[in-house]
Amino acid sequence: MELDLSFYNWGIISNYILKGLYFSVILTVIATAGGILFGTVLALMRLSGWNVMTIPATVYVNGMRSIPLVMVLLWFFLLVPLLIGRPIGAEVAAVITFIAFEAAYFSEIMRAGIQSIPRGQVSAGHALGMTYGQNMRLVILPQAVRNMLPVLLTQTIILFQDTSLVYAIGANDLLKGFVVAGTNKGRPVESYLLATVTYFVFCFALSCLVKRLHRKIAIIR
């Protein structure tokens, strides 16, 4: 079959694809920020040493990491409206799902980062009279985030790729933008091809930036 990319013009981009890209980027940013925040809380709960906090956090993290993301998307999109009695919309369901799901992965990254800090620094903070919260906020977490920054950014790239799954619940993401553009012009094969190239360019460029950042951090150390 002969490919025809003539349908790919700026009018199509502005009407469909850029709107989808905007939502995918916003979803990635919000899910990353919320996932890191919630994931850090989960990591601190797992490291607290108190069973009342460790057990629920461990069950949540292991449970989320054992379920496909698309299944969690469908749960929130289909089941939550039944529980609250009204629809929440595909975009809202996608935001909630990604924050809840990615928090489990960011939690493991943050837990590894916290555990990478020498125990002597924790003891030094206690010797200075810092509380547990002050020690974590002022001494441990800043260093842990710096140590784990390349891994956090790599997970964010994976998150951006996973945003294509919201197409399953009808959200207007980047993939849907390409699909709608291709369907309207009767060129679905070309639209999927261009979607693949776009995802590759974005993710490859971000991966190169992460590698450069990792080398700079290694040099500073």
N, C-alpha and C positions, 0 to 999 in steps of 0.2 A: 504494500500500500504506500502511495506517495504521500509524504508529509508536506503540509502547506502551512507555513507560519505567517502568512500574509494577514491573518486575522489579528495578529499581535500588534496593535497600535496603541498610541497613547490614550485614545479615547476609552478603549477597553480597560487599560490599566487604571485610569482614574476612576472609572465607574465601578469596577469589581475588585481588582487585585489589590489596589492600595488600601481599600477599606478592610479587606481581609488581613493584610499585613499589619495594619494599625491595631486590629483586635488581637492578633497573635502576639505582637510585641507588648501591648498593654497587659495581656494575660500572663506573659512570661515575667514581666517586671513585678506585677502584683503577687504572683505565685511565688516568685523567688524571695521577695521581701517577707511575705507572710510565712512562707515555708521555713526560712532561716530563723525568724522570730519564734514560731511555734516549735521548730525543731530544736532550737537552743533550750527552750523550756523542757522539752522531753529529754534532752541529753542531761540536763542538770538533775532532773528527776531520777534518771537511771543511775547517776553517779552519787546520789544523795546518801545511799546506804540505808535508807528507811524503806522497809518493805511496802508500806502503805503508798509510797510514791514510785518505788522501783517497779513493782509488779504491774500496775496499770500501764505505765509507760512502756514497759517491755512487751506487754501483750499488744498494745496499740501499734508499736513499731513493727514487730514481727508479723502481725496480722496484715497491716497495710502492704508490707513488702512481699507478702505471699499471694496477693490478689492482683490480677491484671488491671491496669489503669482504666481500660475501656469498661470493665465491669463496674468499677467504682463510679465512673461517669453515669452509667445507666442507672445505678442505684439512686444517686442523688437526683437525677433528672426525672425518674419515674416514681420513686418511692417517697421522697420528701414531700412532694405535693399532696400525696395521699395522707401523710401524717399531719400536715399543717392545714390542709383543706383548701389550698389554692396553688396554682402553678407558680413556679419561681423563674421560669424562662431559661433558655439554653445558655445564655451568656453568664447569668448569675450562678447556675449550676456548675458551669465550667470553672469559674473562679473559686467557688467553695471546694470543689473536688480537687483541684490542683493544689491548693494550699494544704488541705488535709492529707493528700497523698504524698506530696513532695516533702512535707515536714518529716515523714518517717525516714527519708533518705538523707535529708539535711541533718537530721538528728544524729545519725551514725557518723557523718562527716565531722560534726561539731564535737561529738563525744571523743573521737579519735584525736582531734585537735587539742582538746582539753587535757587528755591523757598524755599528750606529747610534751606538755610543760613539766619541767623537773619539779619534783615534790619539794625541793628546797625552797623554791619561790613561794609555794603555798605556806610553808612553815615560816618564811621570812615575813609574809604578810600578817600571819597570826601573831608573830612576835612584836610587830609594830602596833598591835591592837586593833587590826581590821576585823570586822565581822566577816562571816562567810560570804554574804552578799557583796560587801565592799571588795573583798579579795577577788571574787570572780569578776566583778564589773571593772575594776581598775587595773588588775594585774594579769589574771589568767585569760579572760575572754579576748582582750585586744591582741595578745600574742597568739592565741589559738586561731583567731580569724585570719591573722597574717600568715600563719603556717599553712592553713587550709585554703587560702584564697584561690590558688590554681584549681584545686579540686572543686571548690564551690562554683567557680566559673564554668568548669567542665560540666558539672551537673546542670547548670543553667542552660548550657547549649543543648544538652539532652532534653531538658524541659521544653525548650523551644521546638525541638523536633516532635515531641509528644503532643504539642498543641494541635497537630493535624488530626488527632483522634477526636477532637470536639466536633468534627464533621459528622460523626455518628449520631449526635443529638441535634444536629441542624444549626449549630452556631456558625456565625459568619467569620470564619477564620481565613487564613491565607489559602489553604487548600480549596476551600469552598469557593473562594473568589476565582481561582483558576478554573474550577469545574463549571461554575455558572457561565464564565466567559466562553469556555469551549463549547458548552451545550448550546448557548444562544447562537453561536456561529457555526454549529454543526461540526466542530473539530475537537472532539473529546481526547483523541490520542495526543494531539499537539499540546493541549492544555495540561495533560498529565506530564508530558515531557518537559514543558517549561516550568511546571511546579517543581519537578525533581531538580532541575538545574538551579532554580532559585533557592531551594532549601540547601543544596550543596554549596552554593556560593556563600550564603550567609554563614553556615556552620563552619565551613572550611576557613573563612576569614577570621571568625571568632576563635577557632582553634589555634590559628597562627598567633593571634594576639595573646592567648593564654600561654603558649609556649614561650613567647618573648618575656612575658611577665614572670614565668617560672624561672627563667634564666637570670633575670635581674634579681629576684629574691634570693636565688642561690648564691649570686655574687656578693650580695650584701651580707649574707651569713658568713 
